[in-house]
Amino acid sequence: MSVENFLDTNILVYLFDEVDNEKRETSEHLVQKAMRNETGCISYQVVQETINVLTRKLNAPPEKARQLLNHVLTPLLQLNPTRTLYERGLDLQTRYSEDQQHGQQVDGVTITNPFMT
């Protein structure tokens, strides 16, 4: 299996966007493609953030969060935290910002905003 795409929390949260149909449809497409082709992954942090937003901010019932966990989050969870991962993160920290720009490259990884038109 070759992982080509890391899906950020926003992609998964937009699955539940009842206002912006375009963002919801884009997210649905990305998640379906990632699962169908086994080319996408998420981390434990994304799982935790998504469940937190879904249950606390969007007030979804626990059963809805459980369904997402079982059918989407767990199958996409491929990035396990290791000492090496954390060390690499520390190495990149000086160049990292929460406000990554579309098209920006960090150590051969290209940041892509799928919601840009």
C-alpha positions, 0 to 999 in steps of 0.5 A: 500500500502506498500512502499519497495523502494525509487527510487533515482534521478539516477534511473529516469535519467538513463531511458534516458541513450542512452549510457549504455543500461544495466543501462537504462534497469535496470532503466526501470525494477525498475520503471515499477515494482515500478509502477505495484506493488505500492512498490516504491516511490519518493520525491519532491526533486527527482521530481525536480532533475529529471526534472532539469537534463532532461530539462537542462542537457539532453536538453529534450523538455518540453513536454517530461518532462511533459510526465514523470511528468504525467506518472511516477513521479506523480504516484510515488510521495508518500513522502511528506515533513513534519516537522517530516521528516525534523527533522528525516533528521536532526537526521540522518545528522551526519551519512549521506553521499552522498556517501552511500555504497551498503548494508549499513544500516541506521536505518533499511533501507538498501542502495541498488545500483541496478547497481552493478553487 
